[in-house]
Amino acid sequence: MNAKGKMTNNSVKSAVRTLRILEYFESATDPVSLGALSSNLFIPKSSAHTLVYTLIEEGYLEKLSHNAFVLNSNLKRSVGWVGGLDGAIRRAARKEMDRLLNLFEESVVLGVPTAQYDVKIADFRQSSQLMSYSVLKSPTIPGWCTSLGHAILSCLPEDESFKYIDKVSKVSLTPKTLTSTNGIMERIRTCSHRGYSLSIDERFDGASGVAVPIIDGSGLPRAALNMVMLTPRFFKRKELIIQEVKKSVKSIENTLFDKQENNNIRQLEVR
């Protein structure tokens, strides 16, 4: 690229422009308009429009209004703004999270494990119901007392789960919070047997839900998908909710780990 931002003959224009757009959004402190993007990067406005909306569709950018765009907030919290494996999981889960939100009108949460086996919120869909569970934009939630955490821990070797549960500080958050290592481990064994975890009034009194682990081809938990809502509404449709979340996870796993074009996804972890 020369001093005026024009492409050299050997450049693949769309690829270079996409990278420049991502770099621009990563450094921007305010929402960006298509006009500003086109002017500052010397990209035709029609091309900027096409690339920006492609990046929105792929989960890299967010549209705030008719002509205001920002980098996806989850990428701002990622190590490496491209997103790595977390970004691939988030993109694969997007359609299924939308499907579940439309089907049940309840909050949907995607979580990925941290190195310490707590859970980082990778993405969420907030229910619009007047009385609903509020998904806070907290970077991480505890793994030992949440359905997302139990779903992930249930797929690990038992000694590894035990080591985490035994050393973590555990305090009662509600009257139903399990705080004994043995009690939590028994819950995790149940999750492993049936393929999903339940949390009934354990982290927040009056909020319940289900989480299903997202497992790669080698059996490792890469993430978990959770639906959470007010407890009475959960029990009203409990079996259907569990069935549909499991269905969504199977679709996500197929997209991430079974398709030929995604066989190299694990390489993202070392970039």
C-alpha positions in Angstrom: 0.0 0.0 0.0 1.4 3.4 -0.9 1.3 6.7 1.1 -2.2 7.5 -0.1 -3.6 4.2 0.9 -3.9 2.8 -2.6 -3.4 -0.9 -3.2 -0.3 -2.2 -4.9 -0.9 -4.4 -8.0 0.0 -7.6 -6.0 -2.4 -6.9 -3.2 -5.6 -8.9 -2.8 -7.8 -5.8 -2.3 -10.6 -7.3 -0.3 -8.3 -9.1 2.1 -6.1 -6.0 2.7 -9.1 -3.7 3.1 -10.7 -6.1 5.6 -7.6 -6.1 7.7 -7.3 -2.3 7.5 -11.0 -2.0 8.6 -10.4 -4.3 11.6 -7.3 -2.3 12.6 -9.2 0.9 12.3 -12.1 -0.3 14.4 -9.7 -1.7 17.0 -8.1 1.7 17.6 -11.3 3.7 17.4 -12.6 5.2 20.6 -16.0 6.2 19.2 -18.5 4.5 16.8 -17.5 4.8 13.2 -19.6 5.8 10.2 -19.2 4.4 6.7 -18.3 7.9 5.4 -15.5 8.2 7.9 -14.2 4.7 7.2 -14.3 5.4 3.5 -12.5 8.7 3.8 -9.8 7.7 6.2 -8.9 4.4 4.5 -9.4 5.6 0.9 -11.9 2.8 0.3 -14.9 3.4 -2.0 -18.0 3.8 0.1 -19.8 0.9 -1.7 -16.9 -1.4 -0.9 -16.7 -0.2 2.7 -20.5 -0.9 3.0 -20.1 -4.5 1.7 -17.1 -5.3 3.9 -18.6 -3.8 7.0 -21.8 -5.7 6.7 -19.8 -8.9 6.0 -17.9 -8.3 9.2 -21.1 -7.8 11.1 -22.5 -11.0 9.7 -19.3 -12.8 10.8 -19.5 -11.4 14.3 -16.5 -9.0 14.2 -18.4 -5.7 14.1 -21.7 -4.5 15.7 -24.2 -2.1 14.2 -25.3 0.5 16.8 -27.6 2.5 14.5 -28.2 3.2 10.8 -24.6 4.6 10.3 -22.7 3.8 13.5 -20.5 0.7 13.9 -18.1 -0.6 16.5 -15.8 -3.6 17.0 -17.7 -6.5 18.7 -17.5 -5.9 22.4 -16.4 -9.5 23.0 -13.3 -8.9 20.9 -12.3 -6.0 23.0 -12.1 -8.5 25.9 -10.3 -11.1 24.0 -6.6 -11.8 24.0 -5.9 -10.9 20.4 -8.6 -8.9 18.7 -9.2 -11.4 15.9 -10.8 -13.7 18.5 -9.0 -17.0 18.0 -10.9 -20.1 18.9 -13.3 -18.1 21.0 -14.2 -16.0 17.9 -14.8 -19.2 15.9 -17.1 -20.6 18.6 -19.0 -17.4 18.9 -19.6 -17.2 15.1 -20.7 -20.9 15.0 -23.1 -20.3 17.9 -24.6 -17.1 16.7 -27.5 -18.5 14.7 -28.4 -21.1 17.3 -28.4 -18.5 20.0 -30.8 -16.4 17.9 -33.0 -19.4 17.3 -33.3 -20.2 21.0 -34.0 -16.6 21.9 -36.8 -16.5 19.2 -38.2 -19.8 20.3 -38.4 -19.2 24.1 -37.9 -15.5 24.5 -35.4 -16.2 27.3 -31.8 -15.3 27.9 -29.1 -17.3 26.2 -25.4 -17.3 27.3 -22.3 -18.7 25.6 -19.4 -19.4 27.9 -15.8 -20.6 27.4 -13.5 -22.0 30.1 -10.6 -19.9 31.4 -7.3 -21.5 32.3 -8.5 -21.7 35.9 -11.8 -23.3 34.9 -14.0 -20.3 35.6 -16.2 -19.3 32.7 -15.7 -16.3 30.4 -18.9 -15.0 28.8 -18.2 -15.1 25.1 -21.6 -13.9 23.9 -25.2 -13.6 25.1 -28.7 -12.9 24.0 -30.8 -10.9 26.5 -34.5 -11.7 26.9 -36.8 -8.7 26.3 -39.5 -9.9 28.7 -40.4 -7.5 31.4 -39.6 -10.0 34.1 -36.4 -11.9 33.0 -33.0 -12.9 34.1 -30.5 -10.1 33.4 -27.3 -11.1 31.7 -24.6 -8.8 32.9 -21.5 -8.0 30.8 -19.2 -9.5 33.4 -16.0 -10.9 31.9 -16.1 -14.1 34.0 -18.4 -16.0 36.3 -17.4 -18.8 38.8 -17.2 -22.3 37.4 -17.9 -24.1 40.7 -21.5 -22.9 41.2 -22.9 -22.3 37.7 -24.5 -24.5 35.1 -22.0 -23.3 32.5 -19.1 -24.2 34.8 -20.6 -27.6 35.8 -21.2 -28.5 32.1 -17.6 -27.8 31.3 -16.2 -29.5 34.3 -18.3 -32.6 33.7 -16.2 -33.2 30.5 -12.8 -33.1 32.2 -10.9 -35.9 33.9 -12.4 -36.3 37.4 -9.2 -35.6 39.2 -8.8 -32.3 37.3 -12.3 -31.2 38.2 -11.8 -32.2 41.8 -8.5 -30.2 42.0 -10.3 -27.1 40.9 -13.4 -27.6 43.1 -11.4 -28.4 46.1 -9.1 -25.4 46.1 -11.6 -22.7 45.0 -13.2 -20.5 47.7 -16.8 -21.5 48.0 -19.5 -19.4 49.8 -23.3 -19.8 49.8 -24.8 -17.4 47.3 -28.4 -18.6 48.0 -29.9 -21.2 50.3 -29.5 -23.8 47.6 -25.9 -23.2 46.7 -23.7 -26.3 47.1 -20.5 -25.5 48.9 -19.0 -29.0 49.8 -16.4 -30.4 47.4 -18.0 -33.9 47.5 -21.5 -32.5 46.9 -20.4 -30.5 43.9 -18.4 -33.4 42.5 -21.5 -35.6 42.7 -23.4 -33.0 40.8 -20.7 -32.9 38.1 -20.8 -36.7 37.8 -24.6 -36.5 37.2 -24.0 -33.8 34.6 -21.4 -36.1 32.9 -23.9 -39.0 32.8 -26.8 -37.1 31.3 -24.9 -34.6 29.1 -26.2 -31.4 30.6 -26.2 -29.4 33.9 -29.0 -27.8 35.8 -28.9 -24.8 38.2 -32.0 -24.3 40.2 -31.9 -21.1 42.3 -28.2 -21.8 43.1 -26.4 -18.7 42.0 -29.3 -16.3 42.0 -32.5 -17.0 44.0 -35.3 -17.2 41.5 -33.2 -17.9 38.4 -32.7 -21.4 36.9 -31.5 -22.9 33.7 -29.7 -25.6 31.8 -26.2 -25.7 30.2 -24.9 -28.2 27.6 -21.1 -28.5 26.9 -19.7 -27.9 23.4 -17.2 -30.7 22.9 -14.5 -31.0 20.2 -13.6 -34.2 18.3 -11.2 -35.3 21.1 -13.8 -35.0 23.8 -12.5 -31.8 25.3 -15.0 -29.1 26.4 -14.4 -25.9 24.4 -17.5 -24.0 25.6 -21.0 -24.4 26.9 -24.4 -23.0 25.9 -26.8 -21.9 28.6 -30.4 -20.9 28.8 -31.4 -19.1 32.0 -34.7 -17.6 33.1 -37.0 -17.1 36.1 -37.5 -20.4 37.9 -41.2 -20.9 37.4 -40.9 -20.3 33.6 -38.1 -22.8 33.4 -40.1 -25.6 35.0 -43.0 -24.8 32.8 -41.1 -25.9 29.7 -38.1 -27.7 31.2 -37.9 -30.8 29.0 -38.5 -28.8 25.8 -35.8 -26.3 26.7 -33.3 -29.0 27.5 -34.1 -30.8 24.2 -33.7 -27.6 22.2 -30.4 -26.5 23.8 -29.0 -30.0 23.2 -30.1 -29.7 19.6 -28.4 -26.3 19.2 -25.1 -27.6 20.7 -25.1 -30.5 18.3 -25.5 -28.1 15.4 -22.6 -25.9 16.8 -20.4 -28.9 17.2 -21.0 -30.0 13.7 -20.2 -26.6 12.3 -17.0 -26.3 14.4 -15.5 -29.7 14.5 -17.1 -32.0 11.8 -16.9 -30.0 8.6 -13.9 -30.7 6.4 -13.1 -27.0 6.0 -12.8 -26.5 9.8 -10.4 -29.4 10.4 -7.7 -26.9 11.3 -9.6 -25.0 13.9 -7.3 -26.1 16.7 -4.5 -24.2 15.1 -6.2 -21.0 16.2 -5.3 -21.7 19.8 -1.6 -21.3 19.2 -1.8 -18.1 17.0 
